[in-house]
Amino acid sequence: MNMQVVRWFLDLGMGILFLFSFITGIFKFTLIMRTFGLVDLVLPLALMSTIHDWSGLVLGFFVAAHLFINRGWIRTMTRRILAGEISS
């Protein structure tokens, strides 16, 4: 399989999982809900907590796969930066 396609699907999956985790995290964070006046909003918090936990866990695996697939680029860039070839 084409590695560009694998990277694209992996990045798309990470983006979707991040959104699930971020949105459910906002709804679980009661201070934010009170700040925006959403105290009377009835939400299935047990389901949201489950979605939040699982999306975070799967996101962690996707990030690990992303780092593994891009390890060559990470290694090369680290060497170049530490050697002073690239400066900010």
C-alpha positions as CSV (number, residue, x, y, z in Angstrom):
1,M,0.0,0.0,0.0
2,N,1.2,3.5,-0.8
3,M,2.7,5.1,2.4
4,Q,1.3,8.5,1.5
5,V,-2.2,7.0,1.7
6,V,-1.4,5.3,5.0
7,R,-0.1,8.6,6.4
8,W,-3.2,10.5,5.2
9,F,-5.6,8.0,6.8
10,L,-3.6,8.0,10.0
11,D,-3.6,11.8,10.1
12,L,-7.3,11.9,9.3
13,G,-8.0,9.4,12.1
14,M,-6.0,11.4,14.6
15,G,-7.9,14.6,13.7
16,I,-11.3,12.9,14.1
17,L,-10.2,11.2,17.4
18,F,-8.9,14.5,18.6
19,L,-12.2,16.3,17.9
20,F,-14.1,13.5,19.8
21,S,-11.8,13.7,22.7
22,F,-11.7,17.6,22.8
23,I,-15.5,18.1,22.4
24,T,-16.4,15.4,25.0
25,G,-13.7,16.9,27.3
26,I,-15.3,20.3,27.1
27,F,-18.7,18.9,28.0
28,K,-17.2,17.0,30.9
29,F,-15.5,20.1,32.2
30,T,-18.2,21.6,34.4
31,L,-16.6,25.0,34.8
32,I,-16.7,25.7,31.1
33,M,-20.4,24.5,31.0
34,R,-21.3,26.9,33.8
35,T,-19.3,29.8,32.2
36,F,-21.4,29.5,29.0
37,G,-24.6,29.1,30.9
38,L,-25.2,25.5,29.9
39,V,-26.1,24.3,33.4
40,D,-29.6,23.2,32.4
41,L,-28.3,21.1,29.5
42,V,-29.0,17.4,30.1
43,L,-26.2,15.3,28.7
44,P,-25.5,11.6,28.8
45,L,-22.3,12.1,30.8
46,A,-21.7,8.3,31.3
47,L,-21.7,7.8,27.5
48,M,-19.7,11.0,26.9
49,S,-17.1,9.8,29.4
50,T,-16.8,6.5,27.7
51,I,-16.4,8.1,24.3
52,H,-13.9,10.5,25.8
53,D,-11.8,7.7,27.4
54,W,-11.8,5.4,24.3
55,S,-11.1,8.2,21.8
56,G,-8.2,9.3,24.0
57,L,-6.8,5.8,24.2
58,V,-7.1,5.1,20.5
59,L,-5.6,8.5,19.7
60,G,-2.6,7.5,21.8
61,F,-2.1,4.4,19.6
62,F,-2.6,6.5,16.4
63,V,0.1,9.0,17.6
64,A,2.4,6.1,18.4
65,A,1.9,4.7,14.9
66,H,2.4,8.2,13.4
67,L,5.7,8.6,15.3
68,F,6.8,5.1,14.2
69,I,6.0,5.7,10.6
70,N,7.8,9.1,10.6
71,R,10.8,7.9,12.7
72,G,13.2,8.4,9.9
73,W,12.2,12.0,9.3
74,I,12.3,12.7,13.1
75,R,15.7,11.1,13.4
76,T,17.1,13.1,10.4
77,M,15.7,16.4,11.6
78,T,17.0,15.8,15.2
79,R,20.5,15.2,13.9
80,R,20.4,18.2,11.6
81,I,19.2,20.5,14.4
82,L,21.7,19.2,17.0
83,A,24.5,19.6,14.4
84,G,23.5,23.2,13.9
85,E,22.6,22.8,10.2
86,I,19.1,24.3,10.9
87,S,18.7,27.3,13.2
88,S,15.6,29.2,14.2
